[in-house]
Amino acid sequence: MRRHRTGPELRLIALACLALVANGCANLTAIREFASTSSDAAQYSQLVVAYVETPTRLKRYELPSQSPVLERQAAERKAQREQLLLRHKLIREYMDALGQLAADGLPTYDKELDALGNAVKEAKFADQGEAAAFSAVSKILVKAVTDHWRQGKLVSLIEETDGPFQVVVGALVKVVEQGFTADVEIERVALDKYYTALQREGKDAAGLAALGEWRELREGQLKGHEATIRNYAVVLKTIAMGHHKLFESRHQLSKPEIQAEIHLHTKRLKEAFNAVAGL
Amino acid sequence: MPLTSDDAFALSKSFRDLSVSIGDFRFKNWSTLSEADRKTLEDEEWSLLNASSDMVTKAVGLTLDESQAGAQRVQRAAAAAQKAVKTLNEVRKVINVATAAVGLGAAIVSKDPGAIAKNAKAVFDAATA
C-alpha cells in the first residue's frame, strides 16, 4: 500500500536538501564519470610495451651482425619503460582523486604516490619543465590525501593542477605522436628492406606468393598499430581538453549546462578509447 | 648547444631517410652490384636505421642534454649525404658516404662532441668528393 508523506516528513527532506546545499555537496556525476573514464584510458599501456619491444622485433628483419646493437637498444628501452609508465600512472592517480572528491569521498592513499615522488627526486625526467609539472601534480595529490580533502576542495584541486597536468599530458602526447610514430616508420622501412630483398632473391613461384601474403599481413599489422597510436593521441588530448574545461568552469561545476558539456567530453573520450581498444 | 628532443626526432628522420636512399640504390642496381657490395651496403643501411632508432630512444628519454651534438651541423651532413646517394652512380662513393654516416651515428650515440664534429665533416667530405 502506498504511503503518503506527512507534512513533518516533507519538511525533514527539505531540510536535509538544504543542509546538503549548505555543505556545498553537489551531485557531480558528470565529473565522476569523466574522471573514471580518463583513469581507465590512462591504464592503457600496450603502446609503451610495443615501443620497448621494437628493437627485439627488428631482430627478425636485420642481419645477425646488427644483433649486439639491437640488444643494447632493447636494454636502453627497457630502462625507459618505468619512466613512460609513470606518466600513465600519474594521470590515473590524479583522475582517481578527482573522481573521489567529486563524489565527496576521501582520496585514498596509494603507495604508488611515493614512487611518483621518488621518480621526480631521482631526476628520471631530464626535461626540467616536465619534471616540475610532474612534481607539482604529485605533491597536490599527496596533500589531498594527507589533508583529507573532500568535495569542498574540488575547485582547489582542479585550479592548482590544470597547468602542470596539461604539461604532463602534453609530454605524453608528444611521446606517443612523435616517438611511437617514428618507431613505426622505422619498422616499416625494416620490413620493406627485408621482404624486398627476399622477393628479389626468390625463384619459386609458390614461395614468392606466400612471401607476398606474409608481407601484406605484416604491413597490415603495422597499419593497425599506427591507427592505435593516432587514436590514443586523441584519447590523451581529450583528457587534457576535458580537464581544461573543468578548470574554466570550476566555479560553476554543478550547473546542468556545464555537466552536459563535461558529459560530452566523456562521450568523446569513450569513443576514442573504444577505437584504441578495437571495440 | 644541447640537443633537444625535437632535434633528436629530426635526426632520426635524417638517418632513416638516408637508410632508405641507400636501399633504393641497392635495389635499383641489384643486378650489377657484386654480392660483396650488396652485403656492404645492406650492412650500412641497417646501421643507419638503427642510428635512427637510437635517436628515437634519446628523444623519448630526453637524456641528450650532455651530448652537445650540434644538431644542425649533423642534420646538414645527413641531408648532404642523402642528396649525394640519390645522385651518385658509383658504388664505391655510395659506400664511402654510407660508412661516414654510420660513423656519425655512432659518434652521436657515444656523446663525444669531438667525434661528432669530426664525423660530420667526414660525411660532408664523402658526399661532396
Interface residues (C-beta under 8 A of the other chain):
Chain A: Y51 T54 P55 L58 E62 L63 S65 Q66 V69 L70 Q73 E76 R77 Q80 Q83 L84 F125 A126 D127 E130 K174 V175 Q178 G179 A182 D183 E185 I186 V189 A190 D192 K193 T196 A197 R200
Chain B: S5 F9 S12 K13 R16 S19 V20 G23 F27 W30 E42 D43 E45 W46 S47 L49 N50 S52 S53 D54 V56 T57 A59 V60 G61 L62 T63 L64 D65
